[in-house]
Amino acid sequence: MIKPHSFHIPVMGIGFTIDSPLKVAQYGIDSVISLVDDILIEKLRKIYSEKLEIPYKEISNKVEDFRAKRITSYLNFIQEETEKKFIALKNVTEETTDALKSYLEMLPDSSSLKKEFKILTTNGFNVSKLKDWANKNLTMGSIDVNIMTKIDKANYIKKKQLPIEYNDAHAALRGYAQSNLSSSLVLSAGLNSRLYSYISNFKDFFPDEKGFIKKKIILKVSDYRSAFIQGKILAKKGLWVSEYRIESGLNCGGHAFATDGFLLGPVLKEFKEKKEDLKNQIQLLVFKALKLDGKIVPNIDLNLKITAQGGVGTEEEQAFLLDEYNIDSVGWGSPFLLVPEATTVDNDTLEKLTNPQEKDLYLSNTSPLGVPFNTLKGNTKDVEKQVLIDKNRPGSSCPSKFVALNTEFKESGLCTASREYQHLKIKELETLDISEEEKTKKYSQIIEKSCICVGLGTSALLVNKADTAKIGTGVSVCPGPNMAYYSKIMTLKNITDHIYGRDNVLDEKERPNMFIKELNLYFSYLDNKLNELKTSMDVKQKRYLVKFKNNLQKGVAYYSELFQSQKNHFLDTKEAIIEALEIKQKQLKLISLELEKL
């Protein structure tokens, strides 16, 4: 069946989309649940069970394999409750047509479903016909899940390390694999070879004769080379990547995995040109591996989707991505943080998100993962962090320990945002024979880390008025730079009308084209790197900067040609875009001269 919508809601934080399928899947909208925090997941299952008067049996941390079991139980619960809503929507009666109308009103105007419904209801509502039609034609949104492959901490009972399958990402994978869901697993944050091997233990990830895969794999990538390498690794285990989800390196929310200057447009162009080759090469490897392992080999070609996300903000930008690069779906993330009907954001954070300026949305070093992290200035988790710093007790109590991955001081790992790690690191700093200026700089770098694995989930507890005594009320929120151009709390209909060009919910302030915005972000990133390395640059670092600059140069040249030849999109802004690209070309010449001097 063809997907009813041409957009999807990506994973946001840990708690912001944790129950999104329960809110939007009955309308045919795909969304993604984070599997990082099984403690939060268990709390939410209890909260919803009480609300819906469903029997609840706690899965305590004393139960064997509790993390996987919590995830399985929650996902099964979400599926059951979402299906109830969807069945009710399709079970048309004279009194219950509003949900069906909402489903159809939110679809793009070009939707064949919308046109068929109009024909069916021209002469009034025939409930029996509508019910048959709805059951045959409407589809529920996919309940997808996300695992950050790097968050794969080893676990212990007392001082004894448990087998690798009890690592955090492995247990999360098992929890999803053992659920009843037929959906997709989104793998993000790079390659984890041991985790990829572990996937092959579960039959739901393999195709049947007709190519149907109950649990599909989506790889989140930011360039073609990475996609091809990871796709081949999985293929040699008989595992097919059903979708490559291309994300802008910097113009996105959450962690920003900056590429070596590869811009979204050229990356999408490469995927478009090489899609068939990618599909054919990977499929050959998959079929060969399946045959060698004595598994079912499909008798038809497998389906492959290419999707994109990162900084999309208008119907025109969405249409351009779909038309120019033949992609299958566009991810809309940050704007949905302002849609309580779709995401779970507490009132205080919602208010903060309604009036940020461009300067309030910045790349910080607060993430304990050591990856640049999109941050909203003044978020309550950072305020909470500063209070502890002012009391001369920097660092978090680290109640969850999901990113306790640093083994400098403890074999079982510490989180770099934890009080224990920061105390030990500051003690070590005091013994170093370095200048006071250097000490101050290093001290700031130590205490900058924030407890985001709690902060990114707290919102879901605050919204549901749950107890936060142990973890506090501080919320980390990580919208992309695109958030600066939205300031209204919206309904689900408001945002879908905006996505499909029936309404405009953007602020009146000037917003750059998504490609120009990304380009500006990459230039700022390069400028910061140059300033950082100017005084002590080695050959390897210089090579990296030159490569980065060269890739930007190719990207700007590509965009210049693309927009000058544009006849269908961006006609009103074409002149401004070309002018912005000319400025960037001049800036690149100056950067080239600067690099030559170093």
Phi, psi and omega in degrees: 000141179286139178296136181290332183244153179256018175225162174222161177258113181289170174295140176228121182059213178251321184251347187292330178242020186294335176235018181303320179302327180293340181261326190239343187296328180294345177263013176082013183262127177281140174213171190230130178262133174281138179254020182294312195251094180289338178293312177297317180302316180293320178297319181291324178298320178294314181302311182291324179298319179293318180299317185265005178055051178249139179303137181231130174238120184296141170253097185280168180284005174268347179283139178297137179059038186300325183297310180297318183294322177298315182294315179301313182297318181294315181295320177296320178298312180300317180298312182300314183289324178292318179296325176300315180297318182292319179295320178297322179296321181279340182279069191294131169228173179303325185273343188241040179270350184298317181296319178296316178299320179298316178305310186285324180297329182281346181290158175298150182297337180280355185299131178294329178297318180298317181293318179297319180298320180298317179295316181299329185253011180302319182255034179098177185267116169260100188304317182296315179295318181299319180297314178299314182298314181299317181294328181277330193247334184275142177236149179276150175293152182283138176264085183271162180229156181236134171238123171279113190297334181285337181273079187226051183300139173288149180242156187228150163248113192056244181253006183266121180287134179282159177303157187303331181294350176263001171303156188302310182291323178297315180294322178297317178300315180297320178301317177290314183300326182271000178279169180275357186297144166244099187200210184232146174258117178267119178259123182230170176076022170099185189278134172227094188303318182293322179292319179299321178294322183295330180303324185291358176280351188241122188297333183297343181271358182255149182283156170265187183303325183270008178084004180285132177238120183295317178239107185272160178251130172244129175257125175271120185224164176237003173203163186293317184302314180298319179298314183294315181298310182292322178300319179293319180300314180291321182300323180292350175256007181082014184255127183263132172273112184281339182208137170254117183260103186273126182240138175302137181299322185238336184268059184212171176269174177070212178290138181252110180265084185299131177277180177279048179085013178280120181271156187301315182302304178300326178294315179296323178298317180296318178297319180298314183290328187252006185304312182295320178296315178301311181299312184295314182295315182291320181297320177302317180294320180297309182298322179296315180294319179298318181295314180299325182273000180071024179265168179295131174255122181301148178264009175224167177293148177276152180279142176227129178245147172239124178233167183216152178201158178126093173086006179290133185222352181224162177299323181295319178294318177299312181299321180297315180298318180294317185281311187288323187246005179052038180279164188266336181197153180243132179275129174244110184257275190313315180304331181289346174296339179264015181240090181301338177287350183238328184232171184242098183230130182291160186299320181297316179291320177304316181297318179295328182282347183275350180221035178283146171265169179305321183291340181279349180248111188217160176276120181248173174251028186283342184288130176296347179284351179075021179245137177309139190229124178292128188227146173261122181302135177084010178298148190293337177290321178289327176296315178300318179298317182294325178301316179293323178296316181296332178276003183064032176229062184295154176102157182266157175291345175059062183290334186260325176062025182290332178245035174280073190250352183274127185251021179301317187246348186210127183300324181282352173098145174229151174275136182290350175266357184281154178298320182298312181295313184295324177297312181294321182291322179292321176300316178297319181300322182296337182273349185284142179268076180225167182293159178298324179298316180292322178298315180299318180297313181293322178299315179299321179294325180292309187280353180291332185296139184237152182281075185284337182291337169273312185302327182279356179246343187300326181308318182297327178285319180297317179299323182266012177053040180270164182291127178237020185304320184286326187254347183084177185254005181293134181242127170268134177229141193229055179291157175282171181303335181298340183297337183298344187255009177237141180216008183245140169286132190239158169272169177297324179292320177306310186288322179291325175298322178294314181301323183261012172079016178269350182205168177226111182258005179288153173295165178281344181298153184294130180239126179288155172306145185304324181288323178290321178299314179298319179299316178301319180296320179292324178294318178298318180298314179296319180299316179296319179296318179300314181294324182292323188259354184309314187282335182215067183261128175263178185299318182296317180294321179294320178300319179297315181294322178295316178299316179301312181296318180297320178294322176297319180300315178296321180296316180295318178299318179298313181296321180301314179293317182299311185283330177294329182267003184290126181239351184242335184234155175058032183294325180287333185248002184306315182299314181294323180295314181297321178296318179297323179291324177296321178297319180295322178298321178293319179297323180295325178296320179293320179296320178300317179296320180296318180293325179297327182286336186281000000 
